[in-house]
């Protein structure tokens, strides 16, 4: 796996994956099977605004786990996607390659909520805060996601480690909200996310 990430059911992963190509310059797109080792994977992260709980703003309109724009990077090659695609095009004997990727927002929002809540409990202890995220974590209730989950959209400097986690107390207009800063695959200049996990217990 890329970046030494752990994986479950390694033996069940497919050896080949379908790749969208044009066999000739004038042909329609079709799919061919390509070895996983050379497949042009893409990494997608949502670009999110800061959560309302931390800014004091009220987002109008859609407040659920919806995404307007995505941050996209090539995952599987060190020398950039275009040189890799050029070599892969020659290797496969095709005219054109179109890498594809899919992003489903609700599971990603729920993952951020789980990471943030678990990290806060580990750092502060059970009962140290009044949690905001239990409906999202336990019941997959994402209709008010923008209240608690957001971030800084766009590319950021390369991080020192693979992932970054930090507890940020005394946030929000009332200065009593606890947030967690999350950055996944920080070595790829990924966006940073902020999750309001709860209010400090009194």
ZIZIBEL-V771085 format. One record per residue. N is the residue number from 1. RES is the residue in three letters. PSI is psi in degrees with one decimal (NA if undefined). BURIAL is 1 if it has 9 or more other C-alpha atoms within 8 Angstrom, else 0. D_CENTER is the distance of its C-alpha to the mean C-alpha in whole Angstrom. Layout:
BEGIN
n=N res=RES psi=PSI burial=BURIAL d_center=D_CENTER
n=N res=RES psi=PSI burial=BURIAL d_center=D_CENTER
END
This chain:
BEGIN
n=1 res=UNK psi=152.2 burial=0 d_center=17
n=2 res=UNK psi=143.2 burial=0 d_center=15
n=3 res=UNK psi=23.6 burial=0 d_center=15
n=4 res=UNK psi=30.6 burial=0 d_center=17
n=5 res=UNK psi=140.2 burial=0 d_center=14
n=6 res=UNK psi=154.3 burial=0 d_center=16
n=7 res=UNK psi=142.3 burial=0 d_center=17
n=8 res=UNK psi=151.7 burial=0 d_center=19
n=9 res=UNK psi=49.9 burial=0 d_center=21
n=10 res=UNK psi=-38.8 burial=0 d_center=22
n=11 res=UNK psi=-17.7 burial=0 d_center=25
n=12 res=UNK psi=-4.7 burial=0 d_center=24
n=13 res=UNK psi=138.9 burial=0 d_center=21
n=14 res=UNK psi=144.3 burial=0 d_center=23
n=15 res=UNK psi=-26.8 burial=0 d_center=24
n=16 res=UNK psi=151.4 burial=0 d_center=24
n=17 res=UNK psi=148.5 burial=1 d_center=22
n=18 res=UNK psi=131.0 burial=0 d_center=23
n=19 res=UNK psi=132.0 burial=1 d_center=22
n=20 res=UNK psi=123.2 burial=1 d_center=23
n=21 res=UNK psi=163.3 burial=1 d_center=26
n=22 res=UNK psi=121.9 burial=1 d_center=30
n=23 res=UNK psi=-33.4 burial=1 d_center=33
n=24 res=UNK psi=161.5 burial=0 d_center=35
n=25 res=UNK psi=-30.4 burial=0 d_center=34
n=26 res=UNK psi=-0.2 burial=0 d_center=36
n=27 res=UNK psi=163.4 burial=0 d_center=34
n=28 res=UNK psi=163.0 burial=0 d_center=32
n=29 res=UNK psi=144.7 burial=0 d_center=28
n=30 res=UNK psi=179.6 burial=0 d_center=28
n=31 res=UNK psi=137.9 burial=0 d_center=26
n=32 res=UNK psi=154.7 burial=0 d_center=28
n=33 res=UNK psi=132.5 burial=0 d_center=26
n=34 res=UNK psi=142.2 burial=1 d_center=25
n=35 res=UNK psi=139.2 burial=1 d_center=25
n=36 res=UNK psi=-34.4 burial=1 d_center=21
n=37 res=UNK psi=-26.4 burial=0 d_center=22
n=38 res=UNK psi=5.9 burial=0 d_center=22
n=39 res=UNK psi=135.8 burial=1 d_center=20
n=40 res=UNK psi=81.1 burial=1 d_center=18
n=41 res=UNK psi=149.2 burial=1 d_center=14
n=42 res=UNK psi=147.3 burial=1 d_center=12
n=43 res=UNK psi=129.7 burial=1 d_center=8
n=44 res=UNK psi=133.8 burial=1 d_center=6
n=45 res=UNK psi=143.6 burial=1 d_center=4
n=46 res=UNK psi=142.9 burial=1 d_center=6
n=47 res=UNK psi=119.4 burial=1 d_center=9
n=48 res=UNK psi=148.6 burial=1 d_center=11
n=49 res=UNK psi=162.3 burial=0 d_center=14
n=50 res=UNK psi=146.4 burial=1 d_center=15
n=51 res=UNK psi=145.7 burial=1 d_center=16
n=52 res=UNK psi=-34.5 burial=1 d_center=20
n=53 res=UNK psi=-28.3 burial=1 d_center=21
n=54 res=UNK psi=-27.6 burial=1 d_center=20
n=55 res=UNK psi=-23.8 burial=1 d_center=22
n=56 res=UNK psi=-1.1 burial=0 d_center=24
n=57 res=UNK psi=166.7 burial=0 d_center=24
n=58 res=UNK psi=110.7 burial=0 d_center=24
n=59 res=UNK psi=127.0 burial=0 d_center=21
n=60 res=UNK psi=151.7 burial=0 d_center=24
n=61 res=UNK psi=-135.6 burial=0 d_center=23
n=62 res=UNK psi=125.9 burial=0 d_center=20
n=63 res=UNK psi=2.7 burial=1 d_center=18
n=64 res=UNK psi=-165.9 burial=1 d_center=16
n=65 res=UNK psi=74.2 burial=1 d_center=13
n=66 res=UNK psi=149.7 burial=0 d_center=13
n=67 res=UNK psi=131.5 burial=1 d_center=11
n=68 res=UNK psi=-40.7 burial=0 d_center=14
n=69 res=UNK psi=157.4 burial=0 d_center=12
n=70 res=UNK psi=145.4 burial=1 d_center=9
n=71 res=UNK psi=129.1 burial=1 d_center=9
n=72 res=UNK psi=134.4 burial=0 d_center=10
n=73 res=UNK psi=154.4 burial=0 d_center=11
n=74 res=UNK psi=139.0 burial=1 d_center=14
n=75 res=UNK psi=-29.7 burial=1 d_center=13
n=76 res=UNK psi=11.6 burial=1 d_center=16
n=77 res=UNK psi=141.5 burial=1 d_center=19
n=78 res=UNK psi=-22.9 burial=0 d_center=20
n=79 res=UNK psi=15.4 burial=0 d_center=22
n=80 res=UNK psi=158.4 burial=0 d_center=20
n=81 res=UNK psi=-38.1 burial=1 d_center=19
n=82 res=UNK psi=-46.9 burial=0 d_center=23
n=83 res=UNK psi=-38.1 burial=0 d_center=25
n=84 res=UNK psi=-44.4 burial=1 d_center=23
n=85 res=UNK psi=-36.8 burial=1 d_center=24
n=86 res=UNK psi=-44.3 burial=0 d_center=27
n=87 res=UNK psi=-40.6 burial=0 d_center=28
n=88 res=UNK psi=-37.0 burial=1 d_center=26
n=89 res=UNK psi=-44.8 burial=1 d_center=28
n=90 res=UNK psi=-42.1 burial=0 d_center=32
n=91 res=UNK psi=-40.0 burial=0 d_center=31
n=92 res=UNK psi=-14.0 burial=0 d_center=30
n=93 res=UNK psi=37.7 burial=0 d_center=33
n=94 res=UNK psi=168.9 burial=1 d_center=31
n=95 res=UNK psi=-30.8 burial=1 d_center=31
n=96 res=UNK psi=142.7 burial=1 d_center=28
n=97 res=UNK psi=136.0 burial=1 d_center=24
n=98 res=UNK psi=97.6 burial=0 d_center=21
n=99 res=UNK psi=145.2 burial=1 d_center=18
n=100 res=UNK psi=152.5 burial=0 d_center=16
n=101 res=UNK psi=154.0 burial=0 d_center=13
n=102 res=UNK psi=143.0 burial=0 d_center=12
n=103 res=UNK psi=129.7 burial=0 d_center=9
n=104 res=UNK psi=116.1 burial=0 d_center=10
n=105 res=UNK psi=-49.4 burial=1 d_center=9
n=106 res=UNK psi=-45.9 burial=1 d_center=11
n=107 res=UNK psi=-32.1 burial=0 d_center=10
n=108 res=UNK psi=-44.6 burial=0 d_center=6
n=109 res=UNK psi=-42.3 burial=1 d_center=9
n=110 res=UNK psi=-37.7 burial=1 d_center=11
n=111 res=UNK psi=-45.2 burial=0 d_center=9
n=112 res=UNK psi=-41.4 burial=1 d_center=8
n=113 res=UNK psi=-43.5 burial=1 d_center=12
n=114 res=UNK psi=-45.8 burial=1 d_center=13
n=115 res=UNK psi=-48.4 burial=0 d_center=12
n=116 res=UNK psi=-46.7 burial=1 d_center=14
n=117 res=UNK psi=-46.5 burial=1 d_center=17
n=118 res=UNK psi=-40.6 burial=0 d_center=17
n=119 res=UNK psi=-41.6 burial=1 d_center=17
n=120 res=UNK psi=-41.3 burial=1 d_center=20
n=121 res=UNK psi=-42.3 burial=1 d_center=22
n=122 res=UNK psi=-37.8 burial=0 d_center=22
n=123 res=UNK psi=-36.5 burial=0 d_center=23
n=124 res=UNK psi=-23.0 burial=0 d_center=25
n=125 res=UNK psi=157.8 burial=0 d_center=27
n=126 res=UNK psi=134.9 burial=0 d_center=27
n=127 res=UNK psi=3.3 burial=0 d_center=28
n=128 res=UNK psi=-13.5 burial=1 d_center=28
n=129 res=UNK psi=156.6 burial=1 d_center=26
n=130 res=UNK psi=109.7 burial=1 d_center=26
n=131 res=UNK psi=142.0 burial=1 d_center=23
n=132 res=UNK psi=-24.9 burial=1 d_center=21
n=133 res=UNK psi=0.5 burial=1 d_center=18
n=134 res=UNK psi=-40.9 burial=0 d_center=20
n=135 res=UNK psi=-38.3 burial=1 d_center=21
n=136 res=UNK psi=-42.4 burial=1 d_center=17
n=137 res=UNK psi=-45.9 burial=1 d_center=17
n=138 res=UNK psi=-33.1 burial=0 d_center=20
n=139 res=UNK psi=5.3 burial=0 d_center=21
n=140 res=UNK psi=36.0 burial=0 d_center=17
n=141 res=UNK psi=102.9 burial=1 d_center=19
n=142 res=UNK psi=9.7 burial=1 d_center=16
n=143 res=UNK psi=-17.4 burial=0 d_center=19
n=144 res=UNK psi=35.3 burial=1 d_center=19
n=145 res=UNK psi=-36.6 burial=1 d_center=15
n=146 res=UNK psi=-16.1 burial=1 d_center=16
n=147 res=UNK psi=-34.7 burial=1 d_center=18
n=148 res=UNK psi=-18.9 burial=1 d_center=16
n=149 res=UNK psi=128.5 burial=1 d_center=12
n=150 res=UNK psi=-158.2 burial=1 d_center=12
n=151 res=UNK psi=-166.6 burial=1 d_center=11
n=152 res=UNK psi=112.5 burial=1 d_center=13
n=153 res=UNK psi=150.1 burial=1 d_center=12
n=154 res=UNK psi=178.9 burial=0 d_center=12
n=155 res=UNK psi=140.0 burial=0 d_center=13
n=156 res=UNK psi=166.7 burial=0 d_center=14
n=157 res=UNK psi=153.8 burial=0 d_center=16
n=158 res=UNK psi=134.3 burial=1 d_center=16
n=159 res=UNK psi=164.0 burial=1 d_center=15
n=160 res=UNK psi=-28.2 burial=0 d_center=18
n=161 res=UNK psi=-179.4 burial=0 d_center=16
n=162 res=UNK psi=-48.7 burial=1 d_center=13
n=163 res=UNK psi=160.5 burial=1 d_center=12
n=164 res=UNK psi=135.5 burial=1 d_center=13
n=165 res=UNK psi=136.3 burial=0 d_center=14
n=166 res=UNK psi=140.2 burial=0 d_center=17
n=167 res=UNK psi=132.2 burial=1 d_center=19
n=168 res=UNK psi=100.8 burial=1 d_center=20
n=169 res=UNK psi=172.7 burial=0 d_center=23
n=170 res=UNK psi=51.6 burial=0 d_center=26
n=171 res=UNK psi=173.4 burial=1 d_center=23
n=172 res=UNK psi=167.2 burial=1 d_center=24
n=173 res=UNK psi=-33.3 burial=0 d_center=27
n=174 res=UNK psi=-4.8 burial=0 d_center=29
n=175 res=UNK psi=27.5 burial=0 d_center=28
n=176 res=UNK psi=11.0 burial=1 d_center=27
n=177 res=UNK psi=138.6 burial=1 d_center=24
n=178 res=UNK psi=131.8 burial=1 d_center=21
n=179 res=UNK psi=158.9 burial=1 d_center=18
n=180 res=UNK psi=131.1 burial=1 d_center=15
n=181 res=UNK psi=127.7 burial=1 d_center=13
n=182 res=UNK psi=131.1 burial=1 d_center=10
n=183 res=UNK psi=115.3 burial=1 d_center=9
n=184 res=UNK psi=139.6 burial=1 d_center=7
n=185 res=UNK psi=50.6 burial=1 d_center=9
n=186 res=UNK psi=-23.2 burial=1 d_center=11
n=187 res=UNK psi=-9.3 burial=1 d_center=14
n=188 res=UNK psi=14.4 burial=0 d_center=12
n=189 res=UNK psi=35.5 burial=1 d_center=12
n=190 res=UNK psi=162.4 burial=1 d_center=8
n=191 res=UNK psi=159.4 burial=1 d_center=8
n=192 res=UNK psi=140.3 burial=1 d_center=10
n=193 res=UNK psi=147.0 burial=1 d_center=9
n=194 res=UNK psi=130.2 burial=1 d_center=12
n=195 res=UNK psi=120.6 burial=1 d_center=13
n=196 res=UNK psi=112.1 burial=1 d_center=17
n=197 res=UNK psi=-20.0 burial=1 d_center=18
n=198 res=UNK psi=-177.8 burial=1 d_center=22
n=199 res=UNK psi=136.6 burial=1 d_center=25
n=200 res=UNK psi=132.5 burial=1 d_center=27
n=201 res=UNK psi=141.9 burial=0 d_center=30
n=202 res=UNK psi=NA burial=0 d_center=33
END
